[in-house]
Amino acid sequence: MDLQRLKPHFPWITLLVLVAFVGITDPNFLKPANLLSLAGDIVPLFIMALGLTFAIYIGGIDLSAQSMANMITVVASVYLASLGLWVAALCIVLGFGLGLLSGFITTRLFVPSFISTLAVGGVCFSVAQWLSGNRALNMDADQRDALFGWMIGRTGIIPNELFIAAALLAICLFIERRTTLGRALKAVGAGELAAAASGLNVTRYKMLAFAISGALAAIAGLLFSVKLSGGAPTIANGFLLPAIVAVLVGGTPLTGGVGGVLNTAIGTMIVAVIRASMLYFGVQATQQQMVFGLVLIVAIALTIDRSKLRTVK
Amino acid sequence: MKRLMTRENAIRWAPLLVLIGLMILFTAINPAFLSQRNFARIAIAAAPALMVAIGVTFIIVMGSIDLSMEGTVGLTAVLFCFVFLATGGTLAAGAWVAVPVILLAGALIGLVNGLVHVKLRIPSFMASLAIGFVGTGAAVLITGGDIVKIDDDTFRALLTWRIAGFPLMVYVVIVMALIAWFIQSHTTLGRNFYAVGGGEELAHASGLNVRRVRILGFVLAGVFYAVAGILQVAKLGQAESVSGANFMFISITSVVVGGVALWGGIGGIWNTVVGVLIVNVINNGMVVIGLPDYLQDGMLGLLVIVAVVLSTDRRSISFVK
């Protein structure tokens, strides 16, 4: 058993150790009701991380996810009254389209993805400010409950968000494991030049990866706005860092090619447990960002595949 | 004459022509744009941004990227206020000590940034993004989310004391830009940045300690971010954890719009100066001609994409990540 063979198992071992650690400190933590509500609360973040996984899986990054979710909370709040249930379709199409745009700028115009997604994020921020008039918006509570109430209720003791998360995870897992698209994304992540040389339409698949990332960020924003019954241009700030952390501690390295959406599910749980444990150990909410920043550095350093980087820029 | 329209010439002069064109355009729409008062306004807005942009220029010339500026500026601004208050609260009472202390703190943050990037072999954009998050987090931790105020007329003279209509901080920035230019063109370190950016393996093969140059680049950038942090306090009279907000987007856009190529080795301080002026003239001009200010981030987004596309030699690269 050498370290390399153990490496893929790190994420779930980390998760178990963390859960055991917190559980011993405070047995209340392990109560099913507590664990379930913990999991329910993290779902918007999980959906965003799920999308980011696709961007990182091909060796790129999507820094627009947070601005996208911000914009969607505004869009959902503004158009709920006039569009009803169709507002969900509008949000997803918008996310998919803007993700496609990021992908186009990256692949066709040769702008590195961290710049292109930052730029698209700037556009999202402008749109959000324009639509909202820079105010916090509220949804009509009755209409929200009638149309989207099912998203945030409970079935028995299980929060409904978890069913949404499970459904999206299943779809993403299907795309990753059972479709040509999933295979192609793996090829691009493992070695883009080789993938292109073997006749794969790399450009199209990369654009699709960014589009999926955008669509899932939009769904995260939609769910978040339903939960809060409103939206604002900066309401989802603070999502980006833990979302990236979730993908990386799950075991999808920045260099892409390995890991995947199941890893991100474990990574998100690790993030949730770290958050909860910080509360138990009396770490203030104000310190969380620092902790996650440090966790991010450790996670990248442990997972990154240095054989793919001839020079580290 | 045939060689007048070469790629190098276009990159060198196009940003300046764009700047002049923009100024003519805004003046034509609203003559109030072309007034000394408005220019002073642009200069004040541009001053801290220029310091951040110059810092990141050194990094981009090396072909790396630094996304830590929001955290570094926020943290140094907050630390500056604390040290300033702890050492007397006025420049006359000895609080000037805060300036060298904060420059050192900036260098230290840059050093950590460089060490994480080089020693752990993490791509610079992610290493610096994480350090930036840590910086903002540290600033939140120190302030507890509050605002720290500085009330010293001598220190605020940076904003209030005007020579020829421009506040003192504008002249400080000009001096700092000259220092940056000196480092870039008249020191070994400056030359080495270009050597690394032009071709890292070649630089390494000719015996250059590339890793040391990279780390020193981040240290230098950290010092310039610290200057931006101090100027930000001088401008607003206060600091909080979000004092550095928006600098990431604005500074990188400025550097790229000025003609510094993201791939490294091309462009320099003067490109950045022109780029910062372009971005600030656009931001100011949009307000002057009556466009709503929420368009600015979207505008910056379009600008950075156009600039990267124009500065990329598309035949020489096969793919980007």
Boltz contact constraints between the chains, C-beta under 6 A:
constraints:
  - contact:
      token1: [A, 59]
      token2: [B, 321]
      max_distance: 6.0
  - contact:
      token1: [A, 60]
      token2: [B, 321]
      max_distance: 6.0
  - contact:
      token1: [A, 105]
      token2: [B, 305]
      max_distance: 6.0
  - contact:
      token1: [A, 109]
      token2: [B, 309]
      max_distance: 6.0
  - contact:
      token1: [A, 110]
      token2: [B, 312]
      max_distance: 6.0
  - contact:
      token1: [A, 110]
      token2: [B, 317]
      max_distance: 6.0
  - contact:
      token1: [A, 110]
      token2: [B, 320]
      max_distance: 6.0
  - contact:
      token1: [A, 111]
      token2: [B, 305]
      max_distance: 6.0
  - contact:
      token1: [A, 111]
      token2: [B, 308]
      max_distance: 6.0
  - contact:
      token1: [A, 112]
      token2: [B, 320]
      max_distance: 6.0
  - contact:
      token1: [A, 114]
      token2: [B, 125]
      max_distance: 6.0
  - contact:
      token1: [A, 119]
      token2: [B, 301]
      max_distance: 6.0
  - contact:
      token1: [A, 119]
      token2: [B, 304]
      max_distance: 6.0
  - contact:
      token1: [A, 119]
      token2: [B, 305]
      max_distance: 6.0
  - contact:
      token1: [A, 122]
      token2: [B, 297]
      max_distance: 6.0
  - contact:
      token1: [A, 122]
      token2: [B, 298]
      max_distance: 6.0
  - contact:
      token1: [A, 122]
      token2: [B, 300]
      max_distance: 6.0
  - contact:
      token1: [A, 122]
      token2: [B, 301]
      max_distance: 6.0
  - contact:
      token1: [A, 123]
      token2: [B, 298]
      max_distance: 6.0
  - contact:
      token1: [A, 123]
      token2: [B, 301]
      max_distance: 6.0
  - contact:
      token1: [A, 125]
      token2: [B, 297]
      max_distance: 6.0
  - contact:
      token1: [A, 126]
      token2: [B, 294]
      max_distance: 6.0
  - contact:
      token1: [A, 126]
      token2: [B, 295]
      max_distance: 6.0
  - contact:
      token1: [A, 126]
      token2: [B, 297]
      max_distance: 6.0
  - contact:
      token1: [A, 126]
      token2: [B, 298]
      max_distance: 6.0
  - contact:
      token1: [A, 129]
      token2: [B, 294]
      max_distance: 6.0
  - contact:
      token1: [A, 130]
      token2: [B, 294]
      max_distance: 6.0
  - contact:
      token1: [A, 192]
      token2: [B, 319]
      max_distance: 6.0
  - contact:
      token1: [A, 241]
      token2: [B, 133]
      max_distance: 6.0
  - contact:
      token1: [A, 254]
      token2: [B, 126]
      max_distance: 6.0
  - contact:
      token1: [A, 286]
      token2: [B, 140]
      max_distance: 6.0
  - contact:
      token1: [A, 286]
      token2: [B, 141]
      max_distance: 6.0
  - contact:
      token1: [A, 287]
      token2: [B, 141]
      max_distance: 6.0
  - contact:
      token1: [A, 289]
      token2: [B, 133]
      max_distance: 6.0
  - contact:
      token1: [A, 289]
      token2: [B, 137]
      max_distance: 6.0
  - contact:
      token1: [A, 290]
      token2: [B, 134]
      max_distance: 6.0
  - contact:
      token1: [A, 290]
      token2: [B, 137]
      max_distance: 6.0
  - contact:
      token1: [A, 290]
      token2: [B, 138]
      max_distance: 6.0
  - contact:
      token1: [A, 293]
      token2: [B, 130]
      max_distance: 6.0
  - contact:
      token1: [A, 293]
      token2: [B, 133]
      max_distance: 6.0
  - contact:
      token1: [A, 293]
      token2: [B, 134]
      max_distance: 6.0
  - contact:
      token1: [A, 293]
      token2: [B, 137]
      max_distance: 6.0
  - contact:
      token1: [A, 296]
      token2: [B, 130]
      max_distance: 6.0
  - contact:
      token1: [A, 297]
      token2: [B, 116]
      max_distance: 6.0
  - contact:
      token1: [A, 297]
      token2: [B, 130]
      max_distance: 6.0
  - contact:
      token1: [A, 300]
      token2: [B, 122]
      max_distance: 6.0
  - contact:
      token1: [A, 300]
      token2: [B, 126]
      max_distance: 6.0
  - contact:
      token1: [A, 301]
      token2: [B, 120]
      max_distance: 6.0
  - contact:
      token1: [A, 301]
      token2: [B, 122]
      max_distance: 6.0
  - contact:
      token1: [A, 306]
      token2: [B, 121]
      max_distance: 6.0
  - contact:
      token1: [A, 311]
      token2: [B, 200]
      max_distance: 6.0
  - contact:
      token1: [A, 312]
      token2: [B, 121]
      max_distance: 6.0
  - contact:
      token1: [A, 312]
      token2: [B, 123]
      max_distance: 6.0
  - contact:
      token1: [A, 313]
      token2: [B, 63]
      max_distance: 6.0
  - contact:
      token1: [A, 313]
      token2: [B, 64]
      max_distance: 6.0
